[in-house]
């Protein structure tokens, strides 16, 4: 990867980290502490000045934001969050047998979709 492309990717990741932190109303200090990082290093990541290690990405995703790495890096699965929330609300308070039946129905639907590929 050319240096300019790598630098651009580094900047985009920094912006993404900053946006996620602000959406969750975390300070740099609080997020850094959750991830075992220094506030200074987190600030450098957000400005795109540093490239995080794999361990740092895992810490940010899992401990810092409680999301998948793919969501941190690419925003993957974010569009499903409202739908999952709605499903959770729909099933809340239902008997365990009903929740189990819904889960089995979803499994059947997924299997049926795999057969059409």
FIDO-689436 format. One record per atom (N, C-alpha, C): residue number from 0; chain; atom name; x, y, z. Coordinates in steps of 0.02 Angstrom, whole numbers. Layout:
<atoms>
<atom sedren="NUM" keke="A" vokol="CA" px="X" py="Y" pz="Z"/>
...
</atoms>
This chain:
<atoms>
<atom sedren="0" keke="A" vokol="N" px="43" py="-59" pz="0"/>
<atom sedren="0" keke="A" vokol="CA" px="0" py="0" pz="0"/>
<atom sedren="0" keke="A" vokol="C" px="45" py="61" pz="0"/>
<atom sedren="1" keke="A" vokol="N" px="32" py="108" pz="-46"/>
<atom sedren="1" keke="A" vokol="CA" px="72" py="169" pz="-47"/>
<atom sedren="1" keke="A" vokol="C" px="65" py="207" pz="18"/>
<atom sedren="2" keke="A" vokol="N" px="117" py="245" pz="34"/>
<atom sedren="2" keke="A" vokol="CA" px="117" py="282" pz="97"/>
<atom sedren="2" keke="A" vokol="C" px="57" py="329" pz="104"/>
<atom sedren="3" keke="A" vokol="N" px="39" py="362" pz="50"/>
<atom sedren="3" keke="A" vokol="CA" px="-17" py="410" pz="53"/>
<atom sedren="3" keke="A" vokol="C" px="-83" py="373" pz="68"/>
<atom sedren="4" keke="A" vokol="N" px="-93" py="314" pz="40"/>
<atom sedren="4" keke="A" vokol="CA" px="-154" py="275" pz="52"/>
<atom sedren="4" keke="A" vokol="C" px="-155" py="250" pz="124"/>
<atom sedren="5" keke="A" vokol="N" px="-98" py="230" pz="150"/>
<atom sedren="5" keke="A" vokol="CA" px="-93" py="207" pz="219"/>
<atom sedren="5" keke="A" vokol="C" px="-108" py="264" pz="267"/>
<atom sedren="6" keke="A" vokol="N" px="-82" py="322" pz="251"/>
<atom sedren="6" keke="A" vokol="CA" px="-94" py="381" pz="294"/>
<atom sedren="6" keke="A" vokol="C" px="-168" py="400" pz="293"/>
<atom sedren="7" keke="A" vokol="N" px="-199" py="396" pz="235"/>
<atom sedren="7" keke="A" vokol="CA" px="-270" py="412" pz="229"/>
<atom sedren="7" keke="A" vokol="C" px="-312" py="362" pz="270"/>
<atom sedren="8" keke="A" vokol="N" px="-294" py="298" pz="267"/>
<atom sedren="8" keke="A" vokol="CA" px="-330" py="247" pz="305"/>
<atom sedren="8" keke="A" vokol="C" px="-321" py="260" pz="380"/>
<atom sedren="9" keke="A" vokol="N" px="-262" py="279" pz="399"/>
<atom sedren="9" keke="A" vokol="CA" px="-247" py="294" pz="469"/>
<atom sedren="9" keke="A" vokol="C" px="-289" py="353" pz="493"/>
<atom sedren="10" keke="A" vokol="N" px="-296" py="404" pz="451"/>
<atom sedren="10" keke="A" vokol="CA" px="-337" py="462" pz="468"/>
<atom sedren="10" keke="A" vokol="C" px="-411" py="443" pz="475"/>
<atom sedren="11" keke="A" vokol="N" px="-436" py="402" pz="427"/>
<atom sedren="11" keke="A" vokol="CA" px="-506" py="380" pz="430"/>
<atom sedren="11" keke="A" vokol="C" px="-520" py="341" pz="493"/>
<atom sedren="12" keke="A" vokol="N" px="-474" py="297" pz="512"/>
<atom sedren="12" keke="A" vokol="CA" px="-482" py="258" pz="573"/>
<atom sedren="12" keke="A" vokol="C" px="-483" py="304" pz="634"/>
<atom sedren="13" keke="A" vokol="N" px="-440" py="353" pz="635"/>
<atom sedren="13" keke="A" vokol="CA" px="-439" py="400" pz="690"/>
<atom sedren="13" keke="A" vokol="C" px="-504" py="438" pz="696"/>
<atom sedren="14" keke="A" vokol="N" px="-531" py="459" pz="640"/>
<atom sedren="14" keke="A" vokol="CA" px="-595" py="494" pz="639"/>
<atom sedren="14" keke="A" vokol="C" px="-650" py="448" pz="664"/>
<atom sedren="15" keke="A" vokol="N" px="-648" py="386" pz="643"/>
<atom sedren="15" keke="A" vokol="CA" px="-699" py="337" pz="664"/>
<atom sedren="15" keke="A" vokol="C" px="-697" py="327" pz="740"/>
<atom sedren="16" keke="A" vokol="N" px="-637" py="319" pz="768"/>
<atom sedren="16" keke="A" vokol="CA" px="-629" py="310" pz="840"/>
<atom sedren="16" keke="A" vokol="C" px="-657" py="371" pz="877"/>
<atom sedren="17" keke="A" vokol="N" px="-640" py="430" pz="853"/>
<atom sedren="17" keke="A" vokol="CA" px="-663" py="492" pz="884"/>
<atom sedren="17" keke="A" vokol="C" px="-739" py="497" pz="881"/>
<atom sedren="18" keke="A" vokol="N" px="-769" py="481" pz="824"/>
<atom sedren="18" keke="A" vokol="CA" px="-841" py="484" pz="816"/>
<atom sedren="18" keke="A" vokol="C" px="-877" py="435" pz="862"/>
<atom sedren="19" keke="A" vokol="N" px="-851" py="374" pz="865"/>
<atom sedren="19" keke="A" vokol="CA" px="-882" py="324" pz="910"/>
<atom sedren="19" keke="A" vokol="C" px="-877" py="346" pz="983"/>
<atom sedren="20" keke="A" vokol="N" px="-820" py="373" pz="1001"/>
<atom sedren="20" keke="A" vokol="CA" px="-810" py="396" pz="1070"/>
<atom sedren="20" keke="A" vokol="C" px="-860" py="451" pz="1087"/>
<atom sedren="21" keke="A" vokol="N" px="-869" py="498" pz="1042"/>
<atom sedren="21" keke="A" vokol="CA" px="-915" py="554" pz="1055"/>
<atom sedren="21" keke="A" vokol="C" px="-988" py="531" pz="1055"/>
<atom sedren="22" keke="A" vokol="N" px="-1005" py="484" pz="1010"/>
<atom sedren="22" keke="A" vokol="CA" px="-1074" py="458" pz="1009"/>
<atom sedren="22" keke="A" vokol="C" px="-1091" py="425" pz="1075"/>
<atom sedren="23" keke="A" vokol="N" px="-1042" py="395" pz="1107"/>
<atom sedren="23" keke="A" vokol="CA" px="-1053" py="360" pz="1170"/>
<atom sedren="23" keke="A" vokol="C" px="-1040" py="404" pz="1231"/>
<atom sedren="24" keke="A" vokol="N" px="-1025" py="467" pz="1218"/>
<atom sedren="24" keke="A" vokol="CA" px="-1014" py="517" pz="1271"/>
<atom sedren="24" keke="A" vokol="C" px="-957" py="497" pz="1318"/>
<atom sedren="25" keke="A" vokol="N" px="-904" py="470" pz="1289"/>
<atom sedren="25" keke="A" vokol="CA" px="-844" py="453" pz="1328"/>
<atom sedren="25" keke="A" vokol="C" px="-793" py="509" pz="1321"/>
<atom sedren="26" keke="A" vokol="N" px="-757" py="523" pz="1373"/>
<atom sedren="26" keke="A" vokol="CA" px="-699" py="567" pz="1367"/>
<atom sedren="26" keke="A" vokol="C" px="-641" py="525" pz="1342"/>
<atom sedren="27" keke="A" vokol="N" px="-590" py="558" pz="1316"/>
<atom sedren="27" keke="A" vokol="CA" px="-530" py="521" pz="1297"/>
<atom sedren="27" keke="A" vokol="C" px="-500" py="485" pz="1357"/>
<atom sedren="28" keke="A" vokol="N" px="-501" py="518" pz="1414"/>
<atom sedren="28" keke="A" vokol="CA" px="-472" py="488" pz="1475"/>
<atom sedren="28" keke="A" vokol="C" px="-509" py="424" pz="1494"/>
<atom sedren="29" keke="A" vokol="N" px="-576" py="427" pz="1493"/>
<atom sedren="29" keke="A" vokol="CA" px="-616" py="369" pz="1513"/>
<atom sedren="29" keke="A" vokol="C" px="-607" py="311" pz="1464"/>
<atom sedren="30" keke="A" vokol="N" px="-608" py="326" pz="1399"/>
<atom sedren="30" keke="A" vokol="CA" px="-599" py="274" pz="1349"/>
<atom sedren="30" keke="A" vokol="C" px="-530" py="244" pz="1353"/>
<atom sedren="31" keke="A" vokol="N" px="-480" py="286" pz="1359"/>
<atom sedren="31" keke="A" vokol="CA" px="-411" py="261" pz="1365"/>
<atom sedren="31" keke="A" vokol="C" px="-403" py="214" pz="1425"/>
<atom sedren="32" keke="A" vokol="N" px="-433" py="233" pz="1480"/>
<atom sedren="32" keke="A" vokol="CA" px="-428" py="192" pz="1541"/>
<atom sedren="32" keke="A" vokol="C" px="-462" py="124" pz="1530"/>
<atom sedren="33" keke="A" vokol="N" px="-520" py="124" pz="1499"/>
<atom sedren="33" keke="A" vokol="CA" px="-556" py="61" pz="1485"/>
<atom sedren="33" keke="A" vokol="C" px="-515" py="14" pz="1442"/>
<atom sedren="34" keke="A" vokol="N" px="-474" py="43" pz="1397"/>
<atom sedren="34" keke="A" vokol="CA" px="-435" py="4" pz="1349"/>
<atom sedren="34" keke="A" vokol="C" px="-364" py="-10" pz="1372"/>
<atom sedren="35" keke="A" vokol="N" px="-344" py="19" pz="1427"/>
<atom sedren="35" keke="A" vokol="CA" px="-275" py="10" pz="1450"/>
<atom sedren="35" keke="A" vokol="C" px="-225" py="51" pz="1409"/>
<atom sedren="36" keke="A" vokol="N" px="-247" py="108" pz="1384"/>
<atom sedren="36" keke="A" vokol="CA" px="-205" py="152" pz="1344"/>
<atom sedren="36" keke="A" vokol="C" px="-194" py="217" pz="1381"/>
<atom sedren="37" keke="A" vokol="N" px="-145" py="255" pz="1359"/>
<atom sedren="37" keke="A" vokol="CA" px="-138" py="322" pz="1387"/>
<atom sedren="37" keke="A" vokol="C" px="-183" py="369" pz="1348"/>
<atom sedren="38" keke="A" vokol="N" px="-204" py="423" pz="1380"/>
<atom sedren="38" keke="A" vokol="CA" px="-246" py="473" pz="1347"/>
<atom sedren="38" keke="A" vokol="C" px="-208" py="504" pz="1289"/>
<atom sedren="39" keke="A" vokol="N" px="-144" py="515" pz="1298"/>
<atom sedren="39" keke="A" vokol="CA" px="-102" py="545" pz="1246"/>
<atom sedren="39" keke="A" vokol="C" px="-101" py="501" pz="1183"/>
<atom sedren="40" keke="A" vokol="N" px="-93" py="435" pz="1193"/>
<atom sedren="40" keke="A" vokol="CA" px="-91" py="389" pz="1136"/>
<atom sedren="40" keke="A" vokol="C" px="-158" py="387" pz="1101"/>
<atom sedren="41" keke="A" vokol="N" px="-213" py="385" pz="1139"/>
<atom sedren="41" keke="A" vokol="CA" px="-279" py="386" pz="1109"/>
<atom sedren="41" keke="A" vokol="C" px="-290" py="449" pz="1069"/>
<atom sedren="42" keke="A" vokol="N" px="-268" py="505" pz="1094"/>
<atom sedren="42" keke="A" vokol="CA" px="-272" py="569" pz="1058"/>
<atom sedren="42" keke="A" vokol="C" px="-234" py="565" pz="992"/>
<atom sedren="43" keke="A" vokol="N" px="-175" py="535" pz="994"/>
<atom sedren="43" keke="A" vokol="CA" px="-134" py="528" pz="932"/>
<atom sedren="43" keke="A" vokol="C" px="-169" py="482" pz="882"/>
<atom sedren="44" keke="A" vokol="N" px="-202" py="429" pz="907"/>
<atom sedren="44" keke="A" vokol="CA" px="-240" py="385" pz="863"/>
<atom sedren="44" keke="A" vokol="C" px="-297" py="423" pz="830"/>
<atom sedren="45" keke="A" vokol="N" px="-333" py="461" pz="870"/>
<atom sedren="45" keke="A" vokol="CA" px="-391" py="498" pz="843"/>
<atom sedren="45" keke="A" vokol="C" px="-370" py="550" pz="791"/>
<atom sedren="46" keke="A" vokol="N" px="-311" py="578" pz="799"/>
<atom sedren="46" keke="A" vokol="CA" px="-287" py="628" pz="751"/>
<atom sedren="46" keke="A" vokol="C" px="-254" py="594" pz="690"/>
<atom sedren="47" keke="A" vokol="N" px="-250" py="528" pz="691"/>
<atom sedren="47" keke="A" vokol="CA" px="-220" py="492" pz="635"/>
<atom sedren="47" keke="A" vokol="C" px="-144" py="495" pz="633"/>
<atom sedren="48" keke="A" vokol="N" px="-114" py="510" pz="690"/>
<atom sedren="48" keke="A" vokol="CA" px="-41" py="516" pz="694"/>
<atom sedren="48" keke="A" vokol="C" px="-7" py="450" pz="708"/>
<atom sedren="49" keke="A" vokol="N" px="-43" py="402" pz="736"/>
<atom sedren="49" keke="A" vokol="CA" px="-15" py="337" pz="754"/>
<atom sedren="49" keke="A" vokol="C" px="-56" py="282" pz="722"/>
<atom sedren="50" keke="A" vokol="N" px="-24" py="226" pz="710"/>
<atom sedren="50" keke="A" vokol="CA" px="-57" py="166" pz="685"/>
<atom sedren="50" keke="A" vokol="C" px="-64" py="117" pz="742"/>
<atom sedren="51" keke="A" vokol="N" px="-125" py="97" pz="759"/>
<atom sedren="51" keke="A" vokol="CA" px="-134" py="52" pz="816"/>
<atom sedren="51" keke="A" vokol="C" px="-113" py="-20" pz="800"/>
<atom sedren="52" keke="A" vokol="N" px="-90" py="-54" pz="850"/>
<atom sedren="52" keke="A" vokol="CA" px="-74" py="-125" pz="843"/>
<atom sedren="52" keke="A" vokol="C" px="-140" py="-164" pz="843"/>
<atom sedren="53" keke="A" vokol="N" px="-136" py="-228" pz="826"/>
<atom sedren="53" keke="A" vokol="CA" px="-194" py="-271" pz="827"/>
<atom sedren="53" keke="A" vokol="C" px="-223" py="-273" pz="899"/>
<atom sedren="54" keke="A" vokol="N" px="-180" py="-278" pz="948"/>
<atom sedren="54" keke="A" vokol="CA" px="-202" py="-280" pz="1018"/>
<atom sedren="54" keke="A" vokol="C" px="-240" py="-217" pz="1037"/>
<atom sedren="55" keke="A" vokol="N" px="-217" py="-161" pz="1012"/>
<atom sedren="55" keke="A" vokol="CA" px="-251" py="-97" pz="1026"/>
<atom sedren="55" keke="A" vokol="C" px="-319" py="-95" pz="992"/>
<atom sedren="56" keke="A" vokol="N" px="-323" py="-119" pz="931"/>
<atom sedren="56" keke="A" vokol="CA" px="-388" py="-122" pz="896"/>
<atom sedren="56" keke="A" vokol="C" px="-438" py="-166" pz="934"/>
<atom sedren="57" keke="A" vokol="N" px="-413" py="-224" pz="957"/>
<atom sedren="57" keke="A" vokol="CA" px="-456" py="-269" pz="995"/>
<atom sedren="57" keke="A" vokol="C" px="-480" py="-235" pz="1060"/>
<atom sedren="58" keke="A" vokol="N" px="-434" py="-203" pz="1095"/>
<atom sedren="58" keke="A" vokol="CA" px="-452" py="-168" pz="1157"/>
<atom sedren="58" keke="A" vokol="C" px="-503" py="-113" pz="1144"/>
<atom sedren="59" keke="A" vokol="N" px="-493" py="-73" pz="1092"/>
<atom sedren="59" keke="A" vokol="CA" px="-540" py="-20" pz="1076"/>
<atom sedren="59" keke="A" vokol="C" px="-609" py="-48" pz="1060"/>
<atom sedren="60" keke="A" vokol="N" px="-610" py="-98" pz="1016"/>
<atom sedren="60" keke="A" vokol="CA" px="-675" py="-127" pz="996"/>
<atom sedren="60" keke="A" vokol="C" px="-710" py="-161" pz="1053"/>
<atom sedren="61" keke="A" vokol="N" px="-676" py="-208" pz="1084"/>
<atom sedren="61" keke="A" vokol="CA" px="-708" py="-251" pz="1134"/>
<atom sedren="61" keke="A" vokol="C" px="-717" py="-218" pz="1202"/>
<atom sedren="62" keke="A" vokol="N" px="-664" py="-190" pz="1229"/>
<atom sedren="62" keke="A" vokol="CA" px="-668" py="-160" pz="1296"/>
<atom sedren="62" keke="A" vokol="C" px="-692" py="-88" pz="1294"/>
<atom sedren="63" keke="A" vokol="N" px="-670" py="-51" pz="1244"/>
<atom sedren="63" keke="A" vokol="CA" px="-687" py="20" pz="1241"/>
<atom sedren="63" keke="A" vokol="C" px="-758" py="33" pz="1218"/>
<atom sedren="64" keke="A" vokol="N" px="-777" py="3" pz="1161"/>
<atom sedren="64" keke="A" vokol="CA" px="-842" py="17" pz="1132"/>
<atom sedren="64" keke="A" vokol="C" px="-892" py="-41" pz="1137"/>
<atom sedren="65" keke="A" vokol="N" px="-866" py="-100" pz="1156"/>
<atom sedren="65" keke="A" vokol="CA" px="-908" py="-161" pz="1160"/>
<atom sedren="65" keke="A" vokol="C" px="-941" py="-176" pz="1094"/>
<atom sedren="66" keke="A" vokol="N" px="-901" py="-175" pz="1040"/>
<atom sedren="66" keke="A" vokol="CA" px="-924" py="-190" pz="973"/>
<atom sedren="66" keke="A" vokol="C" px="-875" py="-238" pz="941"/>
<atom sedren="67" keke="A" vokol="N" px="-892" py="-262" pz="882"/>
<atom sedren="67" keke="A" vokol="CA" px="-846" py="-304" pz="843"/>
<atom sedren="67" keke="A" vokol="C" px="-793" py="-261" pz="811"/>
<atom sedren="68" keke="A" vokol="N" px="-737" py="-293" pz="796"/>
<atom sedren="68" keke="A" vokol="CA" px="-683" py="-257" pz="761"/>
<atom sedren="68" keke="A" vokol="C" px="-707" py="-233" pz="693"/>
<atom sedren="69" keke="A" vokol="N" px="-746" py="-274" pz="658"/>
<atom sedren="69" keke="A" vokol="CA" px="-772" py="-254" pz="592"/>
<atom sedren="69" keke="A" vokol="C" px="-815" py="-191" pz="598"/>
<atom sedren="70" keke="A" vokol="N" px="-852" py="-186" pz="652"/>
<atom sedren="70" keke="A" vokol="CA" px="-892" py="-126" pz="663"/>
<atom sedren="70" keke="A" vokol="C" px="-848" py="-65" pz="675"/>
<atom sedren="71" keke="A" vokol="N" px="-795" py="-75" pz="714"/>
<atom sedren="71" keke="A" vokol="CA" px="-748" py="-21" pz="726"/>
<atom sedren="71" keke="A" vokol="C" px="-715" py="1" pz="661"/>
<atom sedren="72" keke="A" vokol="N" px="-691" py="-46" pz="622"/>
<atom sedren="72" keke="A" vokol="CA" px="-653" py="-28" pz="563"/>
<atom sedren="72" keke="A" vokol="C" px="-696" py="-6" pz="504"/>
<atom sedren="73" keke="A" vokol="N" px="-753" py="-38" pz="495"/>
<atom sedren="73" keke="A" vokol="CA" px="-791" py="-27" pz="433"/>
<atom sedren="73" keke="A" vokol="C" px="-864" py="-8" pz="444"/>
<atom sedren="74" keke="A" vokol="N" px="-888" py="-7" pz="507"/>
<atom sedren="74" keke="A" vokol="CA" px="-959" py="8" pz="519"/>
<atom sedren="74" keke="A" vokol="C" px="-1004" py="-50" pz="502"/>
<atom sedren="75" keke="A" vokol="N" px="-976" py="-110" pz="494"/>
<atom sedren="75" keke="A" vokol="CA" px="-1015" py="-170" pz="476"/>
<atom sedren="75" keke="A" vokol="C" px="-1063" py="-186" pz="532"/>
<atom sedren="76" keke="A" vokol="N" px="-1125" py="-202" pz="514"/>
<atom sedren="76" keke="A" vokol="CA" px="-1178" py="-223" pz="559"/>
<atom sedren="76" keke="A" vokol="C" px="-1211" py="-165" pz="595"/>
<atom sedren="77" keke="A" vokol="N" px="-1188" py="-105" pz="588"/>
<atom sedren="77" keke="A" vokol="CA" px="-1220" py="-49" pz="623"/>
<atom sedren="77" keke="A" vokol="C" px="-1292" py="-39" pz="602"/>
<atom sedren="78" keke="A" vokol="N" px="-1307" py="-51" pz="538"/>
<atom sedren="78" keke="A" vokol="CA" px="-1374" py="-39" pz="515"/>
<atom sedren="78" keke="A" vokol="C" px="-1424" py="-87" pz="545"/>
<atom sedren="79" keke="A" vokol="N" px="-1402" py="-143" pz="574"/>
<atom sedren="79" keke="A" vokol="CA" px="-1447" py="-192" pz="604"/>
<atom sedren="79" keke="A" vokol="C" px="-1464" py="-175" pz="676"/>
<atom sedren="80" keke="A" vokol="N" px="-1429" py="-131" pz="707"/>
<atom sedren="80" keke="A" vokol="CA" px="-1438" py="-117" pz="778"/>
<atom sedren="80" keke="A" vokol="C" px="-1511" py="-98" pz="795"/>
<atom sedren="81" keke="A" vokol="N" px="-1543" py="-52" pz="758"/>
<atom sedren="81" keke="A" vokol="CA" px="-1613" py="-35" pz="775"/>
<atom sedren="81" keke="A" vokol="C" px="-1659" py="-96" pz="768"/>
<atom sedren="82" keke="A" vokol="N" px="-1647" py="-137" pz="717"/>
<atom sedren="82" keke="A" vokol="CA" px="-1688" py="-196" pz="707"/>
<atom sedren="82" keke="A" vokol="C" px="-1680" py="-245" pz="764"/>
<atom sedren="83" keke="A" vokol="N" px="-1619" py="-257" pz="786"/>
<atom sedren="83" keke="A" vokol="CA" px="-1607" py="-302" pz="842"/>
<atom sedren="83" keke="A" vokol="C" px="-1640" py="-275" pz="905"/>
<atom sedren="84" keke="A" vokol="N" px="-1637" py="-211" pz="914"/>
<atom sedren="84" keke="A" vokol="CA" px="-1669" py="-180" pz="972"/>
<atom sedren="84" keke="A" vokol="C" px="-1744" py="-191" pz="970"/>
<atom sedren="85" keke="A" vokol="N" px="-1774" py="-184" pz="911"/>
<atom sedren="85" keke="A" vokol="CA" px="-1846" py="-194" pz="904"/>
<atom sedren="85" keke="A" vokol="C" px="-1865" py="-267" pz="918"/>
<atom sedren="86" keke="A" vokol="N" px="-1824" py="-314" pz="895"/>
<atom sedren="86" keke="A" vokol="CA" px="-1837" py="-384" pz="907"/>
<atom sedren="86" keke="A" vokol="C" px="-1832" py="-399" pz="982"/>
<atom sedren="87" keke="A" vokol="N" px="-1783" py="-371" pz="1014"/>
<atom sedren="87" keke="A" vokol="CA" px="-1775" py="-380" pz="1086"/>
<atom sedren="87" keke="A" vokol="C" px="-1836" py="-355" pz="1124"/>
<atom sedren="88" keke="A" vokol="N" px="-1861" py="-296" pz="1103"/>
<atom sedren="88" keke="A" vokol="CA" px="-1920" py="-267" pz="1135"/>
<atom sedren="88" keke="A" vokol="C" px="-1982" py="-311" pz="1123"/>
<atom sedren="89" keke="A" vokol="N" px="-1987" py="-338" pz="1062"/>
<atom sedren="89" keke="A" vokol="CA" px="-2044" py="-380" pz="1045"/>
<atom sedren="89" keke="A" vokol="C" px="-2046" py="-443" pz="1088"/>
<atom sedren="90" keke="A" vokol="N" px="-1987" py="-472" pz="1101"/>
<atom sedren="90" keke="A" vokol="CA" px="-1984" py="-534" pz="1139"/>
<atom sedren="90" keke="A" vokol="C" px="-1981" py="-525" pz="1214"/>
<atom sedren="91" keke="A" vokol="N" px="-1968" py="-464" pz="1237"/>
<atom sedren="91" keke="A" vokol="CA" px="-1963" py="-451" pz="1309"/>
<atom sedren="91" keke="A" vokol="C" px="-2028" py="-470" pz="1344"/>
<atom sedren="92" keke="A" vokol="N" px="-2021" py="-507" pz="1398"/>
<atom sedren="92" keke="A" vokol="CA" px="-2079" py="-527" pz="1438"/>
<atom sedren="92" keke="A" vokol="C" px="-2117" py="-586" pz="1411"/>
<atom sedren="93" keke="A" vokol="N" px="-2098" py="-611" pz="1353"/>
<atom sedren="93" keke="A" vokol="CA" px="-2131" py="-670" pz="1325"/>
<atom sedren="93" keke="A" vokol="C" px="-2105" py="-732" pz="1361"/>
<atom sedren="94" keke="A" vokol="N" px="-2145" py="-784" pz="1365"/>
<atom sedren="94" keke="A" vokol="CA" px="-2122" py="-845" pz="1397"/>
<atom sedren="94" keke="A" vokol="C" px="-2062" py="-875" pz="1359"/>
<atom sedren="95" keke="A" vokol="N" px="-2021" py="-911" pz="1395"/>
<atom sedren="95" keke="A" vokol="CA" px="-1961" py="-941" pz="1365"/>
<atom sedren="95" keke="A" vokol="C" px="-1978" py="-985" pz="1305"/>
<atom sedren="96" keke="A" vokol="N" px="-2033" py="-1021" pz="1309"/>
<atom sedren="96" keke="A" vokol="CA" px="-2053" py="-1065" pz="1254"/>
<atom sedren="96" keke="A" vokol="C" px="-2066" py="-1025" pz="1190"/>
<atom sedren="97" keke="A" vokol="N" px="-2095" py="-966" pz="1197"/>
<atom sedren="97" keke="A" vokol="CA" px="-2109" py="-923" pz="1139"/>
<atom sedren="97" keke="A" vokol="C" px="-2043" py="-899" pz="1109"/>
<atom sedren="98" keke="A" vokol="N" px="-1998" py="-876" pz="1152"/>
<atom sedren="98" keke="A" vokol="CA" px="-1932" py="-853" pz="1127"/>
<atom sedren="98" keke="A" vokol="C" px="-1896" py="-909" pz="1092"/>
<atom sedren="99" keke="A" vokol="N" px="-1900" py="-969" pz="1119"/>
<atom sedren="99" keke="A" vokol="CA" px="-1868" py="-1028" pz="1089"/>
<atom sedren="99" keke="A" vokol="C" px="-1899" py="-1043" pz="1020"/>
<atom sedren="100" keke="A" vokol="N" px="-1965" py="-1039" pz="1015"/>
<atom sedren="100" keke="A" vokol="CA" px="-1998" py="-1050" pz="951"/>
<atom sedren="100" keke="A" vokol="C" px="-1977" py="-999" pz="898"/>
<atom sedren="101" keke="A" vokol="N" px="-1971" py="-936" pz="919"/>
<atom sedren="101" keke="A" vokol="CA" px="-1949" py="-883" pz="873"/>
<atom sedren="101" keke="A" vokol="C" px="-1878" py="-897" pz="849"/>
<atom sedren="102" keke="A" vokol="N" px="-1834" py="-917" pz="894"/>
<atom sedren="102" keke="A" vokol="CA" px="-1766" py="-933" pz="875"/>
<atom sedren="102" keke="A" vokol="C" px="-1765" py="-991" pz="825"/>
<atom sedren="103" keke="A" vokol="N" px="-1804" py="-1043" pz="838"/>
<atom sedren="103" keke="A" vokol="CA" px="-1806" py="-1099" pz="791"/>
<atom sedren="103" keke="A" vokol="C" px="-1834" py="-1078" pz="723"/>
<atom sedren="104" keke="A" vokol="N" px="-1884" py="-1034" pz="723"/>
<atom sedren="104" keke="A" vokol="CA" px="-1912" py="-1010" pz="660"/>
<atom sedren="104" keke="A" vokol="C" px="-1859" py="-972" pz="620"/>
<atom sedren="105" keke="A" vokol="N" px="-1820" py="-930" pz="654"/>
<atom sedren="105" keke="A" vokol="CA" px="-1767" py="-893" pz="621"/>
<atom sedren="105" keke="A" vokol="C" px="-1715" py="-941" pz="592"/>
<atom sedren="106" keke="A" vokol="N" px="-1697" py="-992" pz="629"/>
<atom sedren="106" keke="A" vokol="CA" px="-1649" py="-1043" pz="604"/>
<atom sedren="106" keke="A" vokol="C" px="-1676" py="-1076" pz="540"/>
<atom sedren="107" keke="A" vokol="N" px="-1740" py="-1093" pz="540"/>
<atom sedren="107" keke="A" vokol="CA" px="-1770" py="-1124" pz="481"/>
<atom sedren="107" keke="A" vokol="C" px="-1769" py="-1077" pz="421"/>
<atom sedren="108" keke="A" vokol="N" px="-1785" py="-1015" pz="433"/>
<atom sedren="108" keke="A" vokol="CA" px="-1784" py="-965" pz="379"/>
<atom sedren="108" keke="A" vokol="C" px="-1714" py="-957" pz="350"/>
<atom sedren="109" keke="A" vokol="N" px="-1664" py="-956" pz="394"/>
<atom sedren="109" keke="A" vokol="CA" px="-1595" py="-949" pz="371"/>
<atom sedren="109" keke="A" vokol="C" px="-1574" py="-1010" pz="331"/>
<atom sedren="110" keke="A" vokol="N" px="-1592" py="-1069" pz="354"/>
<atom sedren="110" keke="A" vokol="CA" px="-1575" py="-1131" pz="317"/>
<atom sedren="110" keke="A" vokol="C" px="-1609" py="-1131" pz="248"/>
<atom sedren="111" keke="A" vokol="N" px="-1671" py="-1109" pz="246"/>
<atom sedren="111" keke="A" vokol="CA" px="-1707" py="-1106" pz="182"/>
<atom sedren="111" keke="A" vokol="C" px="-1673" py="-1059" pz="134"/>
<atom sedren="112" keke="A" vokol="N" px="-1648" py="-1003" pz="160"/>
<atom sedren="112" keke="A" vokol="CA" px="-1613" py="-954" pz="119"/>
<atom sedren="112" keke="A" vokol="C" px="-1547" py="-981" pz="93"/>
<atom sedren="113" keke="A" vokol="N" px="-1514" py="-1024" pz="131"/>
<atom sedren="113" keke="A" vokol="CA" px="-1451" py="-1053" pz="108"/>
<atom sedren="113" keke="A" vokol="C" px="-1462" py="-1100" pz="50"/>
<atom sedren="114" keke="A" vokol="N" px="-1520" py="-1133" pz="49"/>
<atom sedren="114" keke="A" vokol="CA" px="-1535" py="-1180" pz="-6"/>
<atom sedren="114" keke="A" vokol="C" px="-1548" py="-1145" pz="-72"/>
<atom sedren="115" keke="A" vokol="N" px="-1566" py="-1082" pz="-70"/>
<atom sedren="115" keke="A" vokol="CA" px="-1581" py="-1046" pz="-132"/>
<atom sedren="115" keke="A" vokol="C" px="-1521" py="-1015" pz="-165"/>
<atom sedren="116" keke="A" vokol="N" px="-1462" py="-1023" pz="-135"/>
<atom sedren="116" keke="A" vokol="CA" px="-1402" py="-993" pz="-164"/>
<atom sedren="116" keke="A" vokol="C" px="-1373" py="-1034" pz="-220"/>
</atoms>
